[in-house]
Amino acid sequence: KNLLIEANKKIISRGPDKTNFKSFVIDGIYFYCFHNLLDISGKCVIQPLQDDQKIMFFNGEIYYPRKETTSDTNLLFENIKKGNFPDFLRKSSGEFAITYLDKIKKEINIFTDLIGTKPIYFSLKSGAIAIGSYASSLEELRFNGIEQIQPNTHFRISFKKFGDLKTTKRKLYTLSLDQKVN
């Protein structure tokens, strides 16, 4: 745990309003999470958001759709729970890096916005997965081969068997440069 606290010191300035630490176990696999909150909206939402099946972290802002009575963080989590999250994001606009863990499917899903406004990094090594907003925090955890997830990406890490991690990458948005002229 001390190593995690030291790693968090590298990024705590990103969210000085509240730091939250969570740990949990899924089928013998240990997960440790930090979230540092910078509340600029006045709708302070402590993360991660979670239910019995899913856990979500969100960095960014959703501009459309918006609900006056619901924070964008809660709106995202509602749509994750509905099950068709990539389609929801494609119909939305905003800047974001979103990570959610599905305990039932045993996978981690990471989404980045169209231009990569909010960076997110990951590294895989024997027996461990690290994900963070800053590469320096992953370096502090002694991870090598740290990669930034590119803009416009849905990146999935499947951990059905922890020794047999599978990753997939696909574009979140389909863009066309074709313009129709009347």
Phi and psi in degrees as a GROMACS rama.xvg file:
@    title "Ramachandran Plot"
@    xaxis  label "Phi"
@    yaxis  label "Psi"
@TYPE xy
-61.3763  -39.0929  ASN-2
-62.2063  -38.2069  LEU-3
-65.6998  -40.2764  LEU-4
-64.1087  -41.1274  ILE-5
-64.3411  -41.1266  GLU-6
-64.0948  -38.8297  ALA-7
-65.6446  -28.4128  ASN-8
-60.3783  -25.4768  LYS-9
-69.6166  -22.2645  LYS-10
-125.75  1.01601  ILE-11
-61.7357  -25.7451  ILE-12
-65.5586  -19.6538  SER-13
-68.21  -24.3495  ARG-14
-148.178  75.9249  GLY-15
-77.0901  -6.82453  PRO-16
-78.2027  -31.5619  ASP-17
-164.41  134.045  LYS-18
-116.279  133.043  THR-19
-126.99  132.895  ASN-20
-116.912  133.26  PHE-21
-131.068  145.248  LYS-22
-138.991  146.654  SER-23
-159.526  167.299  PHE-24
-127.347  133.458  VAL-25
-125.362  115.174  ILE-26
47.6454  45.8558  ASP-27
81.4362  1.47712  GLY-28
-100.199  127.498  ILE-29
-91.4938  137.321  TYR-30
-124.85  133.39  PHE-31
-127.313  129.373  TYR-32
-133.681  139.47  CYS-33
-119.678  144.06  PHE-34
-136.149  129.241  HIS-35
-112.093  122.318  ASN-36
-102.171  129.43  LEU-37
-112.469  110.529  LEU-38
-95.9603  105.567  ASP-39
-107.535  -8.53364  ILE-40
-96.5413  -16.2661  SER-41
83.3927  -0.478365  GLY-42
-111.761  68.3658  LYS-43
-57.316  114.982  CYS-44
-119.866  112.179  VAL-45
-75.383  129.778  ILE-46
-112.243  158.267  GLN-47
-78.8757  156.065  PRO-48
-88.4127  141.334  LEU-49
-154.882  156.139  GLN-50
-133.747  -161.168  ASP-51
-67.7908  -22.3088  ASP-52
-113.188  -29.0029  GLN-53
-133.341  150.604  LYS-54
-133.841  130.547  ILE-55
-129.642  140.316  MET-56
-120.437  140.6  PHE-57
-137.17  131.229  PHE-58
-124.618  116.883  ASN-59
141.95  -154.176  GLY-60
-151.873  138.573  GLU-61
-103.529  123.429  ILE-62
-90.4832  -34.0916  TYR-63
-146.59  135.871  TYR-64
-76.9737  158.624  PRO-65
-126.836  146.839  ARG-66
-123.655  127.06  LYS-67
-61.5098  -30.8331  GLU-68
-92.4305  -4.75968  THR-69
-130.512  136.681  THR-70
-69.2722  158.259  SER-71
-63.9369  -31.104  ASP-72
-62.5247  -48.0466  THR-73
-65.8388  -37.7385  ASN-74
-61.1505  -43.457  LEU-75
-61.3264  -46.6326  LEU-76
-64.5681  -37.8834  PHE-77
-56.9712  -41.9668  GLU-78
-76.7425  -28.8436  ASN-79
-62.446  -45.3845  ILE-80
-64.9093  -28.0405  LYS-81
-71.2145  -21.9238  LYS-82
100.133  -5.14159  GLY-83
-125.187  52.7571  ASN-84
-63.365  -44.3492  PHE-85
-56.4713  -39.6186  PRO-86
-64.2115  -39.897  ASP-87
-60.5407  -45.538  PHE-88
-62.9975  -39.1965  LEU-89
-62.1372  -28.2243  ARG-90
-91.5103  -2.75524  LYS-91
-101.216  169.055  SER-92
-133.046  145.151  SER-93
164.368  -177.184  GLY-94
-121.079  131.436  GLU-95
-164.093  155.694  PHE-96
-132.717  120.837  ALA-97
-125.753  133.372  ILE-98
-126.654  129.732  THR-99
-136.955  145.402  TYR-100
-107.455  129.201  LEU-101
-103.582  109.353  ASP-102
-67.6496  -31.4963  LYS-103
-76.4056  -49.3952  ILE-104
-77.4112  -12.7055  LYS-105
55.5478  60.7684  LYS-106
-148.314  153.516  GLU-107
-111.831  128.856  ILE-108
-114.84  131.027  ASN-109
-124.67  132.141  ILE-110
-124.371  136.022  PHE-111
-121.357  149.864  THR-112
-70.6864  176.778  ASP-113
-60.3268  -35.7229  LEU-114
-114.411  3.74774  ILE-115
73.8073  38.2671  GLY-116
-60.7303  -37.7844  THR-117
-108.623  108.081  LYS-118
-70.6965  151.797  PRO-119
-149.129  138.347  ILE-120
-122.357  156.166  TYR-121
-146.4  161.031  PHE-122
-152.821  142.51  SER-123
-117.846  134.948  LEU-124
-145.418  170.11  LYS-125
-49.9908  113.306  SER-126
80.2314  8.82305  GLY-127
-152.358  148.515  ALA-128
-127.231  133.895  ILE-129
-126.779  137.469  ALA-130
-137.289  134.959  ILE-131
-162.336  165.2  GLY-132
-78.7441  -18.3328  SER-133
-130.265  135.073  TYR-134
-63.0268  -32.8379  ALA-135
-62.1415  -32.553  SER-136
-69.9778  -33.355  SER-137
-72.6976  -36.4883  LEU-138
-61.5653  -39.6283  GLU-139
-61.8719  -28.7081  GLU-140
-85.3268  6.93455  LEU-141
69.5974  33.7737  ARG-142
-91.0897  143.449  PHE-143
-116.025  172.601  ASN-144
60.9402  37.2808  GLY-145
-73.1165  131.683  ILE-146
-121.632  142.697  GLU-147
-88.0075  134.57  GLN-148
-76.6359  127.202  ILE-149
-69.6874  158.103  GLN-150
-58.3036  156.778  PRO-151
58.5816  47.4871  ASN-152
-129.885  141.75  THR-153
-112.691  110.61  HIS-154
-110.562  128.046  PHE-155
-121.15  134.036  ARG-156
-116.54  116.237  ILE-157
-96.7585  129.84  SER-158
-126.158  43.4085  PHE-159
-55.9179  -39.8236  LYS-160
-124.685  123.124  LYS-161
-61.9387  -33.5116  PHE-162
-72.5933  -9.2932  GLY-163
-125.054  66.189  ASP-164
-73.8946  139.636  LEU-165
-125.135  136.873  LYS-166
-120.726  146.209  THR-167
-136.577  146.407  THR-168
-128.149  138.894  LYS-169
-149.092  157.67  ARG-170
-70.3901  139.8  LYS-171
-80.9765  -45.2662  LEU-172
-108.169  143.641  TYR-173
-102.114  122.52  THR-174
-110.087  144.318  LEU-175
-127.143  132.076  SER-176
-92.2379  -1.93176  LEU-177
-68.5167  132.67  ASP-178
-122.122  133.505  GLN-179
-90.0814  131.182  LYS-180
-113.094  129.442  VAL-181
